[in-house]
Amino acid sequence: MGPVKDIALGIQDYRKIREYNYYYVDKTRMISEFLRRGAEVTLITRPRRFGKTLNMSMLAEFLDITKSSEGIFENTEIMQTCFAKEMNQYPVIFLSFKDAKGNRKLLVKQVKLALLAEYQRFSCIFTHLPHIEQVIYERTLQELLDYNTGSLSGIDNALYFLSKTACNYYERPVILLIDEYDTPFLEAHINGFYQEVHSELAVMLSSALKGNEYLHLSLLTGIQSVAKENIFSGLNNLLVCTVKDPEFADCFGFTTAETVSLLHYYGLELDDEVKAMYNGYSFSGVDIYNPWSVLNYAQRRILEPYWVNTSENKMIRSAMEQCDKLFFRNYDKLIETGTLTASVQPENSFYEMPGTSSLWGLLLNSGMITIVKRLDPGYYQIRIPNKEVRSAFIGLTEYALQIQEGSFSNLFGALRQVHKG
């Protein structure tokens, strides 16, 4: 056995992980499922830090016609399937909106910069355009370069035009990948300019996703399903996959077998304490471990919460400010007992369809609760997944009660000291 592989903590670039020989949990079966299902547009929602960006990077590396990917997919599951022949066969437009945060001006700037990066990467396809298309290209490029306007209205067809030009140049239909597509929508809502950004982004995305004859397949990932009416309505071949749906169930997060194998490689065991801290998620009946937490534990060898520090839960706190007394009664019951029966709608955005069911859906999509079992259509038995997430509820409860952050933790710490004494 050679030297122990390093852990790629926080590295979300598939090529870098493979070329630098980091430890990698093989999720290439996702490529097979994506191609086999063949949905024109697929939307996958998963909690933060569950491997969405790494999987999107993996898809882009495998499919992109401008790359040579044989080496970085050697000995992976995908190469044992009939889909191995699809490697590097499509022009791939790969966008991430992860940095589209802050006020309107900053958010718009980051969206335009993400598009500019792809226009730059595809610069060779614009060298011999017909006159009219050259004019469109120059105007679109100028709008993107003018990224401090705070407006997206001038780039309505930027994605559609890029896909059309790429398809014509490579004579192959385009794969469109958009990671964290929901970030600008959620940020705009939290910061009070949702309606303006919603309509502008929806027009741009709709032009690329609806009736685009140059598009082969598209995949969007995020935490929430947002702007459903504007972007996804009218799509004849749309597949929405939340944590309760069977598609891609084992492709995000670590399965029990994957967790056992990883911990064993680093001389650790999946004992009851580790299970209690990081297990407890159920994606359509598949037991899933939080990958961010498991990797941190394998590296630091200290059993403590890691995932709760990755987000400020701003969107959940914002939603809780608008919820009703029924939600808080059920919230109290969940905190007291650990389980609850409730109406849960993860397909709906709380910001577009506010209500108790949508808020439980927000908590489900965010990884704060998980489904134990389905009782009736729309009704589920839910629970807090594990000790790590339970600690995150302390902060939410402090916020809901409008008491100083850290008060409960200090109180519990004092009580433990008294008990020890």
C-alpha positions as CSV (number, residue, x, y, z in Angstrom):
1,M,0.0,0.0,0.0
2,G,1.3,3.4,-1.0
3,P,1.3,6.6,1.1
4,V,-2.0,7.6,2.5
5,K,-4.0,10.0,0.2
6,D,-4.7,13.5,1.4
7,I,-8.3,14.6,2.0
8,A,-9.6,17.1,-0.5
9,L,-11.4,19.2,2.1
10,G,-13.2,22.1,0.5
11,I,-11.8,21.2,-3.0
12,Q,-14.7,21.1,-5.5
13,D,-12.8,20.7,-8.7
14,Y,-13.0,17.1,-9.9
15,R,-9.9,17.3,-12.2
16,K,-7.8,18.7,-9.4
17,I,-8.9,15.9,-7.0
18,R,-8.1,13.2,-9.5
19,E,-4.8,14.7,-10.9
20,Y,-3.4,15.3,-7.4
21,N,-4.6,11.9,-6.2
22,Y,-6.7,13.0,-3.3
23,Y,-9.0,10.5,-1.7
24,Y,-12.2,10.3,-3.9
25,V,-15.5,8.7,-3.2
26,D,-16.6,7.5,-6.7
27,K,-19.9,9.3,-7.7
28,T,-19.5,8.8,-11.4
29,R,-22.7,6.7,-11.5
30,M,-24.4,10.0,-11.5
31,I,-23.2,10.6,-15.0
32,S,-24.9,7.4,-16.1
33,E,-28.2,8.3,-14.4
34,F,-28.2,11.8,-15.9
35,L,-27.6,10.5,-19.5
36,R,-29.9,7.5,-19.1
37,R,-32.9,9.5,-17.9
38,G,-32.5,12.1,-20.7
39,A,-34.7,14.7,-19.2
40,E,-34.4,18.0,-21.1
41,V,-34.1,19.9,-17.8
42,T,-33.2,18.3,-14.5
43,L,-33.3,20.2,-11.2
44,I,-31.7,18.6,-8.2
45,T,-32.0,20.2,-4.7
46,R,-29.7,19.1,-1.9
47,P,-28.4,20.7,1.3
48,R,-25.3,22.8,1.4
49,R,-22.0,20.9,1.4
50,F,-23.4,17.6,0.1
51,G,-21.3,17.5,-3.0
52,K,-23.4,19.4,-5.6
53,T,-20.5,21.5,-7.0
54,L,-18.1,18.6,-7.1
55,N,-20.6,16.5,-9.0
56,M,-21.3,19.3,-11.5
57,S,-17.5,19.7,-12.0
58,M,-17.3,15.9,-12.6
59,L,-20.1,16.1,-15.2
60,A,-18.5,19.0,-17.0
61,E,-15.1,17.2,-17.1
62,F,-16.7,14.0,-18.5
63,L,-18.9,15.6,-21.2
64,D,-16.9,18.6,-22.4
65,I,-15.8,18.3,-26.0
66,T,-13.0,20.8,-25.4
67,K,-11.3,18.5,-22.8
68,S,-9.5,15.2,-22.7
69,S,-10.7,13.3,-19.7
70,E,-9.6,9.6,-20.1
71,G,-6.9,9.9,-17.3
72,I,-9.1,11.4,-14.6
73,F,-11.9,8.9,-15.1
74,E,-9.6,5.8,-15.2
75,N,-11.0,3.0,-13.0
76,T,-14.2,4.8,-12.2
77,E,-17.7,3.3,-12.4
78,I,-18.8,5.2,-15.4
79,M,-16.0,3.6,-17.5
80,Q,-17.7,0.2,-17.0
81,T,-20.9,1.3,-18.6
82,C,-22.2,1.9,-22.1
83,F,-22.1,5.6,-21.4
84,A,-18.3,5.6,-21.5
85,K,-18.5,6.4,-25.2
86,E,-20.2,9.8,-24.3
87,M,-16.9,11.1,-22.9
88,N,-15.9,14.5,-24.3
89,Q,-18.7,14.5,-26.9
90,Y,-20.6,17.8,-26.2
91,P,-20.0,21.5,-25.8
92,V,-20.7,22.2,-22.1
93,I,-21.7,25.5,-20.7
94,F,-20.9,25.4,-17.0
95,L,-22.0,28.3,-14.8
96,S,-21.9,28.8,-11.0
97,F,-23.9,31.5,-9.3
98,K,-22.4,30.7,-5.9
99,D,-20.9,34.2,-5.6
100,A,-24.1,36.1,-6.6
101,K,-24.6,37.6,-3.2
102,G,-24.9,40.9,-1.4
103,N,-26.7,44.0,-2.7
104,R,-28.2,44.2,-6.1
105,K,-25.2,45.7,-7.7
106,L,-22.8,43.1,-6.4
107,L,-25.2,40.2,-7.2
108,V,-25.7,41.4,-10.8
109,K,-21.9,41.8,-11.2
110,Q,-21.2,38.2,-10.2
111,V,-23.9,36.8,-12.5
112,K,-22.4,38.8,-15.4
113,L,-18.8,37.7,-14.5
114,A,-19.9,34.1,-14.5
115,L,-21.3,34.5,-18.0
116,L,-18.3,36.4,-19.1
117,A,-16.0,33.6,-18.0
118,E,-17.9,31.2,-20.3
119,Y,-17.9,33.6,-23.2
120,Q,-14.1,33.9,-22.8
121,R,-13.7,30.1,-22.6
122,F,-15.6,29.7,-25.8
123,S,-13.9,32.7,-27.5
124,C,-12.9,30.6,-30.5
125,I,-16.5,30.0,-31.6
126,F,-17.1,33.7,-32.2
127,T,-14.3,34.3,-34.8
128,H,-16.3,33.8,-38.0
129,L,-19.9,34.8,-37.3
130,P,-22.4,36.0,-39.9
131,H,-22.8,39.8,-39.8
132,I,-26.0,39.9,-37.8
133,E,-24.8,37.4,-35.3
134,Q,-21.5,39.3,-35.0
135,V,-23.6,42.4,-34.0
136,I,-25.5,40.4,-31.4
137,Y,-22.3,39.0,-30.0
138,E,-20.7,42.4,-29.7
139,R,-23.8,43.9,-28.0
140,T,-24.1,41.0,-25.6
141,L,-20.4,41.1,-24.8
142,Q,-20.6,44.9,-24.1
143,E,-23.6,44.4,-21.8
144,L,-21.7,41.7,-19.9
145,L,-18.6,43.8,-19.6
146,D,-20.7,46.7,-18.3
147,Y,-21.2,44.7,-15.0
148,N,-21.7,47.6,-12.6
149,T,-25.1,48.7,-13.9
150,G,-27.1,46.6,-11.4
151,S,-29.4,45.4,-14.2
152,L,-29.6,42.1,-16.1
153,S,-32.1,43.4,-18.7
154,G,-29.5,43.7,-21.5
155,I,-28.5,40.0,-21.4
156,D,-31.9,38.3,-21.9
157,N,-30.6,36.0,-24.6
158,A,-26.9,35.6,-23.4
159,L,-27.2,31.9,-22.6
160,Y,-29.4,31.1,-25.6
161,F,-27.0,32.9,-28.0
162,L,-24.0,31.1,-26.4
163,S,-25.6,27.7,-26.8
164,K,-26.7,28.4,-30.4
165,T,-23.2,29.5,-31.4
166,A,-21.5,26.6,-29.6
167,C,-23.9,24.1,-31.2
168,N,-23.3,25.5,-34.7
169,Y,-19.5,25.6,-34.2
170,Y,-19.1,22.0,-32.8
171,E,-22.1,20.6,-34.7
172,R,-23.2,19.0,-31.5
173,P,-26.1,20.0,-29.2
174,V,-25.1,21.7,-25.9
175,I,-25.1,20.5,-22.3
176,L,-26.0,23.3,-19.9
177,L,-24.9,23.0,-16.2
178,I,-25.9,25.7,-13.7
179,D,-24.6,25.2,-10.1
180,E,-26.3,27.1,-7.3
181,Y,-28.8,28.5,-9.6
182,D,-31.0,29.6,-6.7
183,T,-28.4,31.7,-4.8
184,P,-29.2,35.0,-6.6
185,F,-33.0,34.4,-6.1
186,L,-32.6,33.7,-2.4
187,E,-30.1,36.5,-1.8
188,A,-32.4,39.0,-3.6
189,H,-35.3,38.0,-1.4
190,I,-33.3,38.3,1.8
191,N,-32.0,41.7,0.8
192,G,-35.3,43.1,-0.5
193,F,-35.0,43.3,-4.3
194,Y,-36.5,39.9,-5.2
195,Q,-39.1,41.0,-7.8
196,E,-36.7,42.9,-10.0
197,V,-33.9,40.3,-10.1
198,H,-36.5,37.4,-10.3
199,S,-38.0,38.7,-13.5
200,E,-34.6,39.5,-15.1
201,L,-33.0,36.2,-14.2
202,A,-36.1,34.2,-15.2
203,V,-36.1,35.7,-18.7
204,M,-32.5,34.8,-19.2
205,L,-32.8,31.3,-17.9
206,S,-36.2,30.7,-19.7
207,S,-34.7,31.6,-23.1
208,A,-32.0,29.0,-22.6
209,L,-34.2,26.2,-21.2
210,K,-37.5,26.5,-23.1
211,G,-37.7,25.5,-26.7
212,N,-34.0,25.8,-27.2
213,E,-33.3,23.7,-30.3
214,Y,-29.6,23.8,-29.6
215,L,-29.8,22.3,-26.1
216,H,-29.4,18.6,-25.5
217,L,-29.7,18.3,-21.8
218,S,-29.5,20.7,-18.8
219,L,-28.9,20.2,-15.1
220,L,-29.5,22.8,-12.4
221,T,-28.5,22.3,-8.8
222,G,-29.4,24.3,-5.7
223,I,-30.8,24.2,-2.2
224,Q,-34.3,25.3,-3.1
225,S,-36.7,25.1,-6.1
226,V,-37.4,28.8,-6.9
227,A,-39.0,30.8,-9.7
228,K,-41.0,27.7,-10.7
229,E,-43.7,29.5,-12.6
230,N,-41.5,31.6,-14.7
231,I,-38.5,29.4,-15.5
232,F,-39.9,25.8,-15.4
233,S,-43.6,26.2,-16.4
234,G,-44.3,24.9,-19.9
235,L,-41.3,22.6,-20.0
236,N,-42.4,19.3,-21.4
237,N,-39.5,17.2,-20.1
238,L,-38.7,18.5,-16.6
239,L,-37.4,16.3,-13.8
240,V,-37.4,17.8,-10.3
241,C,-35.4,15.8,-7.7
242,T,-35.7,16.8,-4.1
243,V,-34.3,14.8,-1.1
244,K,-37.6,12.8,-1.1
245,D,-37.3,11.6,-4.7
246,P,-35.6,8.4,-5.8
247,E,-33.6,9.8,-8.7
248,F,-29.9,10.4,-7.8
249,A,-30.7,9.4,-4.2
250,D,-27.2,7.9,-3.5
251,C,-25.2,10.5,-5.6
252,F,-25.0,13.2,-3.1
253,G,-23.6,12.6,0.4
254,F,-21.9,9.4,1.5
255,T,-23.7,6.1,1.7
256,T,-23.1,3.8,4.7
257,A,-20.7,1.6,2.7
258,E,-18.8,4.7,1.4
259,T,-18.5,6.1,4.9
260,V,-17.3,2.8,6.3
261,S,-14.7,2.5,3.6
262,L,-13.4,6.0,4.0
263,L,-13.1,5.9,7.7
264,H,-11.4,2.5,7.6
265,Y,-8.9,3.9,5.1
266,Y,-7.9,6.5,7.7
267,G,-7.8,4.1,10.6
268,L,-11.2,5.0,12.0
269,E,-14.4,3.1,12.7
270,L,-18.1,3.9,12.0
271,D,-19.1,3.3,15.6
272,D,-22.3,4.4,17.4
273,E,-20.9,7.8,18.4
274,V,-20.0,8.7,14.8
275,K,-23.4,7.5,13.6
276,A,-25.2,9.6,16.2
277,M,-23.3,12.7,15.2
278,Y,-23.3,12.5,11.3
279,N,-25.8,9.9,10.2
280,G,-29.6,10.2,10.1
281,Y,-30.3,11.6,6.6
282,S,-32.7,9.6,4.4
283,F,-32.8,10.5,0.7
284,S,-35.7,8.5,-0.6
285,G,-35.0,5.6,1.8
286,V,-31.2,5.6,1.3
287,D,-29.2,6.2,4.5
288,I,-26.9,9.2,3.8
289,Y,-24.0,10.7,5.9
290,N,-23.0,14.3,5.7
291,P,-19.9,14.3,3.6
292,W,-18.5,17.6,4.8
293,S,-18.6,16.4,8.4
294,V,-17.3,12.9,7.7
295,L,-14.3,14.3,5.8
296,N,-13.6,16.8,8.6
297,Y,-13.8,14.1,11.2
298,A,-11.4,11.8,9.1
299,Q,-8.9,14.7,8.9
300,R,-9.1,16.1,12.4
301,R,-10.1,12.9,14.2
302,I,-12.3,14.9,16.6
303,L,-16.0,14.1,16.9
304,E,-17.7,17.5,16.8
305,P,-20.1,19.5,14.7
306,Y,-18.6,20.8,11.4
307,W,-21.5,21.3,9.0
308,V,-23.4,23.8,11.2
309,N,-20.6,26.3,10.7
310,T,-20.9,26.4,6.9
311,S,-24.0,28.6,6.8
312,E,-25.6,31.4,8.7
313,N,-29.0,30.0,7.9
314,K,-30.1,33.5,6.8
315,M,-32.8,32.2,4.5
316,I,-34.4,30.0,7.2
317,R,-34.3,32.9,9.8
318,S,-35.9,35.2,7.2
319,A,-38.6,32.7,6.6
320,M,-39.2,32.1,10.3
321,E,-40.0,35.8,10.7
322,Q,-43.0,35.3,8.4
323,C,-44.4,32.0,9.8
324,D,-47.5,31.5,11.9
325,K,-48.3,30.2,15.3
326,L,-49.0,26.7,13.9
327,F,-45.5,26.4,12.7
328,F,-44.0,27.4,16.1
329,R,-46.3,24.9,17.9
330,N,-45.0,22.1,15.7
331,Y,-41.4,23.5,15.9
332,D,-41.6,23.2,19.7
333,K,-42.9,19.7,19.4
334,L,-40.0,18.8,17.1
335,I,-37.4,20.2,19.5
336,E,-39.0,18.4,22.5
337,T,-39.5,15.0,20.9
338,G,-37.1,14.9,17.9
339,T,-39.9,13.9,15.6
340,L,-43.1,15.4,14.0
341,T,-45.9,14.6,11.6
342,A,-46.4,17.5,9.2
343,S,-47.3,18.6,5.7
344,V,-44.1,19.2,3.8
345,Q,-43.7,20.7,0.3
346,P,-40.0,20.7,-0.7
347,E,-41.0,21.4,-4.4
348,N,-42.3,24.9,-3.5
349,S,-40.3,28.0,-2.7
350,F,-41.3,29.6,0.6
351,Y,-40.6,33.0,-0.9
352,E,-43.1,32.4,-3.7
353,M,-45.6,30.3,-1.9
354,P,-45.2,31.2,1.8
355,G,-46.9,28.8,4.3
356,T,-46.2,26.3,7.0
357,S,-45.8,23.4,4.5
358,S,-43.3,25.4,2.4
359,L,-41.3,26.3,5.4
360,W,-41.0,22.7,6.5
361,G,-39.9,22.1,2.9
362,L,-37.3,24.7,3.2
363,L,-36.0,23.0,6.4
364,L,-36.0,19.7,4.6
365,N,-34.1,21.0,1.6
366,S,-31.6,22.7,3.8
367,G,-30.7,19.6,5.7
368,M,-32.2,20.6,9.0
369,I,-34.8,17.8,9.1
370,T,-35.1,14.5,7.3
371,I,-38.0,12.2,6.3
372,V,-38.6,9.1,8.4
373,K,-41.5,7.9,6.3
374,R,-44.3,9.0,4.0
375,L,-47.7,8.8,5.6
376,D,-50.1,10.3,3.0
377,P,-49.5,12.5,-0.1
378,G,-47.7,15.6,1.2
379,Y,-47.6,14.3,4.8
380,Y,-44.5,12.9,6.3
381,Q,-43.0,11.9,9.6
382,I,-39.9,14.0,10.0
383,R,-37.1,14.2,12.5
384,I,-33.9,16.0,13.3
385,P,-31.2,13.9,11.6
386,N,-28.4,13.8,14.2
387,K,-26.6,15.5,17.1
388,E,-24.8,17.8,14.8
389,V,-28.0,19.3,13.3
390,R,-29.6,19.4,16.7
391,S,-26.8,21.8,17.8
392,A,-27.8,24.0,14.8
393,F,-31.4,24.2,16.1
394,I,-30.0,25.9,19.2
395,G,-29.1,28.9,17.2
396,L,-32.4,28.9,15.3
397,T,-34.3,28.7,18.6
398,E,-32.3,31.6,20.1
399,Y,-33.1,33.7,17.0
400,A,-36.8,32.8,17.2
401,L,-37.0,33.7,20.9
402,Q,-35.0,36.9,20.2
403,I,-32.4,36.1,22.8
404,Q,-28.6,36.7,22.5
405,E,-26.8,34.2,20.3
406,G,-24.8,31.7,22.4
407,S,-27.1,32.1,25.5
408,F,-28.3,28.5,25.3
409,S,-24.8,27.1,24.7
410,N,-23.5,29.0,27.7
411,L,-26.4,27.8,29.9
412,F,-25.9,24.2,28.9
413,G,-22.2,24.5,29.5
414,A,-22.7,25.9,32.9
415,L,-25.2,23.1,33.8
416,R,-22.7,20.5,32.7
417,Q,-20.1,22.0,34.9
418,V,-22.5,22.0,37.9
419,H,-23.4,18.4,37.1
420,K,-19.7,17.4,37.0
421,G,-19.1,19.2,40.3
